[in-house]
C-alpha cells in the first residue's frame, strides 16, 4: 500500500495550522511555499481537510486556513481518511472461485483467508493512526526540532497570518 503524497502534505499542514493564532488564517500559497510543494495540488488536500471538517477557511486578503478544532481532537486517521477516503485498503475479488479444481457452484463457508489477514492488518493500521493525535505530533516536534528553528517557524507563520 502506498498513500498519495497529499497525506504527508495534509499532516504537515495541520501541524503548521496548529500554530496559527486564534482568529487568524494561513493562505494556501504560504503553506505551499513553506513546504515547497505545488499550490494547486496542495489546494486539493486542503479542500479535502476542509470538507472533512478538520480545517476551516475564509476568503479575502486575510483568507486562508486554520484548524477547526483543537489539535488534541484530530487524529492521524482523521487526516488520512479525509484525503484518501474511508474504504478498506484491501478489496477481496474472490479469485479463489476461479480454481479449476473446485466443484461448480460450490459455496464458501468462510471469508477468504487472505482477505481476513488483510482486513485484520487494515484494522490494526487504522487503530494505530486513530491512537495518534495531532497534539501528540506537536509534542514530538517540540522535542525533535531545534528550539531556534521552532521559533523561526513560529515567527514565519505569525507574519503571514
Secondary structure, 3 states (H helix, E strand, C coil): CCCCHHHHHHHHHHHHHCCCCCCCCECHHHHHHHHCCCHHHHHHHHHHHHHCCCEEEECCCCCEEEECCCHHHCEHHHHHHHHHCCCCCCCCCCHHHHCCCCCCCCCCCCCCHHHHHHHHHHHHHHHHHHHCEHHHHHHHHHHHCCHHHHHHHHHHHHHCC
